[in-house]
Amino acid sequence: MNKVITLLTDFGASVHYPAVMKGVILSGCPDVSLIDITHNCPTFQVKAAAFILWQTVRAFDMPAVHLVVVDPGVGTNRGALAVKVKDRGFLVGPDNGVLSWTLHGTDYIARRLDAPGDASLTFHGRDVFAPAAAVLACNPQAFEDMGPVVTPVDLPMPGFSRNRGDIHAQVLFMDDFGNVLVAVHQDDRIFVPEKPLSVVTKDDIFEFQYGTYGNVRPDGLCWHYDSSGYVELSVREGSFARLSGLSWDSRLILRQ
């Protein structure tokens, strides 16, 4: 297996925590290559991290160790995991559902990671997950000697339902541009490209033209299937998330 570790956290870019984790990793596996997925995952948003990890791991055609620390339950009795995924390498992170979307449809074995007695209450990224990732990158066989086999927590995937022609769908993801992904995939064959789309939020109704950003006037609304195949709602050179006031738990009604 290639000695590659990716890192995904919500620590932000202005703090030292990612560098501390990298120091621990390099102390344990000096010749590993480190790839930052992002350290600006929306704070405390396990669903956002689950989506980012899922989409990122799909892009790796070689095994790697994917390390995630989006962990609002740190210091509690939430579990910690190392997961061996067939043909994908390993996932390391808290057992709060953040790994589960990446595991769907795969052949995997999950083992519990126990925190050492001197571990910090609030920095398991340094004291639990980074050391485990380093061990797995340099010695993949060490996985068999880690903790007992467990069943990971599953984070329900956002979805949609039908009601008299309306599609009631959940927000799936929101990026830094304010684009909003809705949990309707092009493979669901519900919305026809080239046709407009009406979107009803709690407070308003929005009319979207089909196309990409350059197909509408500045501040115009457009919808399309994004690179992951999900319905994306966008404002040209603006933010639909801000315009609509949507949150990570919001539900929408879509009509075509």
C-alpha positions in Angstrom: 0.0 0.0 0.0 1.2 3.5 -0.8 2.2 5.4 2.3 -0.4 8.2 2.0 -2.5 9.8 4.8 -5.3 12.3 4.0 -6.5 14.6 6.7 -10.0 16.0 7.1 -10.9 18.2 10.1 -13.0 21.2 11.2 -10.1 22.7 13.1 -9.8 25.7 10.7 -6.8 27.2 9.0 -5.7 29.6 11.8 -4.9 27.1 14.5 -2.0 24.8 15.2 -3.9 21.5 15.6 -3.4 20.1 12.1 0.3 20.7 12.3 0.5 19.0 15.7 -1.3 16.0 14.2 1.1 16.0 11.2 4.1 16.1 13.6 2.8 13.0 15.4 2.2 11.2 12.1 5.6 12.0 10.8 7.3 10.9 14.0 5.6 7.5 13.6 5.9 7.2 9.9 8.6 9.6 8.5 8.2 8.7 4.8 4.5 9.1 4.5 2.9 11.6 2.1 0.3 13.8 3.7 -2.7 15.2 1.8 -4.9 17.9 3.3 -8.5 17.3 2.2 -9.6 20.3 4.2 -9.4 21.7 7.7 -12.3 24.0 7.1 -15.1 21.5 7.2 -18.1 23.3 8.7 -17.6 23.2 12.5 -19.3 20.3 14.3 -21.1 19.3 11.1 -20.7 15.5 10.9 -22.9 15.3 7.9 -20.7 17.7 5.9 -17.6 15.7 6.9 -19.3 12.4 5.9 -20.1 13.8 2.5 -16.6 15.3 1.9 -14.9 12.0 2.9 -17.3 9.9 0.8 -16.6 12.0 -2.3 -12.9 12.2 -1.7 -12.2 8.5 -1.1 -14.0 7.7 -4.4 -11.4 9.8 -6.2 -8.5 7.7 -4.9 -7.8 4.7 -7.1 -5.0 3.5 -4.7 -5.3 2.5 -1.0 -4.5 5.2 1.5 -5.2 6.0 5.2 -8.0 8.6 5.5 -8.0 10.3 8.8 -11.1 12.3 9.9 -11.5 14.5 13.0 -14.9 16.1 13.1 -15.7 15.1 16.6 -18.2 17.1 18.6 -18.4 14.2 21.1 -14.7 14.1 21.9 -14.1 13.2 25.5 -17.4 11.4 25.9 -18.1 7.7 25.6 -18.3 7.9 21.8 -16.2 5.2 20.2 -13.1 5.6 18.0 -12.5 3.5 14.9 -9.9 2.1 12.5 -11.6 0.5 9.5 -10.0 -1.6 6.9 -11.8 -1.2 3.5 -11.2 -3.7 0.7 -9.2 -2.1 -2.1 -9.4 1.4 -0.4 -7.0 1.2 2.6 -8.1 2.4 6.0 -10.4 5.0 7.6 -9.6 6.4 11.0 -11.9 8.6 13.0 -14.6 8.9 15.7 -17.5 6.5 15.7 -20.1 9.2 15.2 -21.3 8.2 11.7 -18.7 10.3 9.9 -17.2 7.3 8.2 -20.4 5.5 7.4 -21.3 7.0 4.0 -17.9 6.0 2.7 -18.5 2.4 4.0 -21.8 1.9 2.3 -21.6 -0.9 -0.3 -18.0 -1.8 0.6 -16.4 -4.9 2.2 -14.9 -3.7 5.5 -13.8 -4.6 9.0 -14.0 -2.0 11.8 -12.0 -2.2 15.0 -12.3 -0.2 18.1 -9.5 2.2 19.1 -8.9 2.7 22.8 -7.5 6.0 24.0 -4.3 5.7 26.0 -4.4 6.5 29.7 -2.6 9.8 29.2 -4.8 11.0 26.3 -6.2 14.5 26.4 -9.9 14.8 26.9 -10.3 17.1 23.9 -7.5 16.3 21.4 -8.0 12.8 20.3 -6.8 13.9 16.9 -3.3 14.0 18.3 -3.5 11.3 21.0 -5.7 8.6 19.3 -6.3 9.1 15.6 -2.9 10.4 14.4 -0.9 7.6 16.0 -3.2 5.0 14.6 -3.1 6.5 11.1 0.8 6.5 11.3 0.9 2.8 12.4 -1.5 1.8 9.6 0.4 3.7 6.9 3.8 2.2 7.8 2.6 -1.3 8.9 -0.9 -2.2 7.5 -0.7 -5.6 9.1 -0.8 -4.0 12.6 -4.6 -3.5 12.0 -5.1 -7.2 13.0 -3.7 -6.4 16.5 -5.9 -3.4 17.1 -9.1 -3.5 19.2 -12.1 -5.8 18.9 -14.3 -5.9 15.8 -17.3 -3.5 16.2 -20.2 -2.3 14.1 -19.8 1.4 13.2 -22.5 4.0 14.0 -24.5 4.6 10.8 -25.4 8.2 10.0 -28.7 8.2 8.0 -28.2 9.4 4.4 -30.4 12.4 3.6 -33.1 11.5 1.1 -36.4 12.5 -0.4 -40.1 11.6 -0.5 -42.9 12.2 -2.9 -46.2 13.9 -2.1 -48.7 14.5 -4.9 -46.0 15.4 -7.4 -43.9 17.4 -5.0 -40.5 16.2 -4.0 -39.7 16.8 -0.3 -35.9 16.6 0.0 -33.2 17.3 2.6 -30.2 19.4 2.2 -27.2 17.2 1.5 -24.3 19.7 1.5 -23.5 23.4 1.3 -20.1 24.6 0.0 -18.2 27.8 0.7 -19.7 29.4 -2.4 -23.2 29.0 -0.9 -24.2 26.3 -3.4 -26.7 23.9 -1.9 -26.8 20.2 -2.8 -30.2 18.5 -2.4 -30.5 14.8 -1.8 -31.9 14.0 -5.2 -29.5 12.3 -7.6 -29.6 12.3 -11.4 -30.0 8.5 -11.3 -33.3 9.0 -9.5 -34.6 10.3 -12.8 -37.0 12.8 -11.3 -36.0 16.2 -12.7 -35.5 16.8 -16.4 -32.5 18.8 -17.5 -33.3 21.9 -19.6 -36.5 22.6 -17.6 -36.9 25.1 -14.8 -37.3 24.1 -11.2 -39.4 25.6 -8.4 -38.0 25.4 -4.9 -40.1 26.1 -1.8 -38.3 26.8 1.5 -39.9 27.6 4.9 -40.1 31.3 4.0 -40.1 31.7 0.2 -40.4 30.3 -3.3 -37.5 30.4 -5.7 -37.6 29.8 -9.5 -34.4 28.3 -11.0 -33.4 28.2 -14.6 -31.6 25.1 -15.7 -27.9 25.6 -16.5 -24.6 26.5 -15.0 -23.5 29.8 -13.5 -22.6 31.5 -16.7 -26.0 30.7 -18.2 -27.8 33.2 -16.0 -27.4 36.9 -15.3 -25.4 38.0 -12.2 -27.5 37.1 -9.1 -29.6 34.8 -11.2 -30.7 31.4 -9.9 -29.7 28.2 -11.7 -29.9 24.5 -11.0 -28.1 21.5 -12.5 -26.7 18.2 -11.5 -23.3 18.8 -9.9 -20.1 16.8 -10.3 -21.3 14.3 -7.7 -24.6 13.8 -9.6 -26.9 15.6 -7.1 -29.2 18.6 -7.7 -27.3 21.8 -7.0 -29.0 25.1 -6.4 -26.9 28.1 -7.1 -26.8 31.9 -7.4 -24.4 33.3 -9.9 -21.7 35.2 -8.0 -23.8 34.9 -4.9 -24.8 32.4 -2.2 -28.1 30.5 -2.3 -27.5 29.3 1.3 -27.4 32.9 2.5 -30.2 34.1 0.3 -32.5 31.3 1.4 -31.4 31.1 5.0 -31.1 27.3 4.7 -29.4 25.2 7.4 -27.9 21.8 7.4 -31.1 20.3 8.7 -33.4 22.1 6.3 -36.0 20.4 4.0 -37.1 21.7 0.7 -40.0 21.1 -1.7 -39.0 20.9 -5.3 -41.4 21.0 -8.2 -41.0 20.8 -12.0 
